[in-house]
């Protein structure tokens, strides 16, 4: 549980960093995202999840990271 909460905390730090560092740019990007079709956003989300899952799998299965 400690590891899980640490990961959630790190995700929030990484997600919040662009908003802190580049707030105007993030507003522009969010305006562009609102114009996108839901199907495009769904595909982007699916691709992001697949990449994240692949990274987790490789890290867990590779002896170099242990």
Order of alpha helices (4+ residues) and beta strands (2+ residues): alpha-alpha-alpha
